Amino acid sequence: MIIELKKLRKKPCDKWLRLFKKGKLDVHQAFKEHGQEYRWLYEHSNYDLIKWQVENNCFDWEENSHCLAKYSPSCFDKEKFNWKKYSGSVAYYCPEHFDKEKYNWKRDSWAIAQYCLSLFDPKLFNWKKYSWAVARHCSHLLDPELYNWEKDSWAVVEYCPRLLPLKSNTV
C-alpha cells in the first residue's frame, strides 16, 4: 500500500521520513522492515492499512489483532482473530464482535467488567483472578459466593464499602 507524505496530517519522525521516496512510501513493506506503527498511521492519516492487508491476505492476525479491533473493526473476522491474546481489545474497542465461546475469560475477564457489562457472564467470569474488577467497575454484579474474598477483599473496602456485610455472610 503506497501512502503519500502530503496526505498525512502530521509528518512522521525523521527515521520514517527518510523512508519516503519522492513523497511516497510502501507502508506495508516499511512496517515489515522497520516495525509497525499502526497507532501513528491511524492517528495521522486516513489510510486504512489494516483493511488493505486483510483484503490482500497479508495481515498478521497472530500479532496485530488488537490493532484491527481498535482501528479497523469493520474487517473483524471471528475465526482469524487472536482471541487467546487479545480478547480484551474486543471488549474495549468493538464489543459488537464479541463471541462468548471464543473470548478468553481466563485472561481478560477484567475487560468485560470494565468496558461492556452487558456481556458479563458470572459463570464464565474469572472470579479467582479478577474479582477486584467487579468491585471496582460493576459492584452491583458482585456475587458474594463467587467473589475472591481472600485475595480481593481490599477492592470491596476501596470501591464499594457498602457491600462489606456481604463478606461476613459468606464466611
TATABEL-V137001 format. One record per pair of residues at least 24 apart in sequence whose ideal C-beta (glycine too) atoms are under 8 Angstrom apart, sorted by sequence separation. I is the first residue (numbers start at 1). J is the second residue. If there is no record, write none. Layout:
[[I/J] [I/J]]
//
This chain:
[[2/26] [3/27] [28/52] [48/72] [51/75] [65/89] [69/93] [73/97] [78/102] [87/111] [91/115] [95/119] [100/124] [109/133] [113/137] [117/141] [122/146] [131/155] [135/159] [139/163] [142/166] [1/26] [2/27] [12/37] [28/53] [50/75] [69/94] [91/116] [113/138] [135/160] [144/169] [145/170] [1/27] [38/64] [144/170] [1/28] [12/40] [36/64] [39/67] [42/70] [69/97] [91/119] [113/141] [135/163] [38/67] [42/71] [28/58] [36/67] [12/44] [10/43] [38/71] [10/44] [9/44] [8/44] [9/45] [8/45] [3/41] [7/45] [7/46] [7/47] [3/45] [3/47] [1/47] [1/49] [1/52] [1/53]]
//
